[in-house]
Amino acid sequence: MFEVISMQNLNLNRAALSDRVATAYKELFSSRPVVQGQVVDAQMPESQLTYFIRQALDRHYFVRLQFKSSNPDIAPAVAMGHLKEDTAGHLVLKQDHRLTTIVAPRLLRSIQRF
């Protein structure tokens, strides 16, 4: 019993240490700002966002979206999935077979093919 608990603690400590090392690495070697351990992408111009969204829709790319944050001290939200357009012209991000999110392009900071 004691061996199982200590192994679980060891695994948890490794994961926490790994997260701290990854965050420190990002902060030291990234030219972009890091907020709460997450690299903040540069704001893409509207024309570039529109172009990349159109490519993701036409070519069915798996994309990573980073949303604008209302507070510079809070890490921006990130979502990954496939973009689709519904019949009304709304952008929809399908993350799994179960999770679907409506995306407002004006709230996007960046889009990347993943």
Steps between C-alpha positions, in 0.01 A plus 500: 500500500776744597693426179197581283443833674865600479511411127192713439659790688819454299304514175312812614826668605658416164204648315510818712876532451462441127236776480725742689797422273285549188370833631852621590625396155220694329569808711875492434510417131180644358510840335126525561349586840405217735196536727426232759735260320338548159669673207284787373492513121526831320170653386451406136371772267136457404586424136736221606243351737238507224740332255603226745138436603404461135788254445403300810141478375588411140778252581352353821811574706528410867567841658597658830313819583621749759239748620551855622511543876320790664768518770875498415572311825282204395617247242294505179266209436612240248287248309587242236284326244358525149323815385168465320247753378132444575215590265464844661869578436616463862841350570483182702797322657451125530739378769376145556197317385323642804632856540416783262578869551378805310796725413480877456793602273523843667598325826791309344863589567650237270432184304759232423490180303583228749 
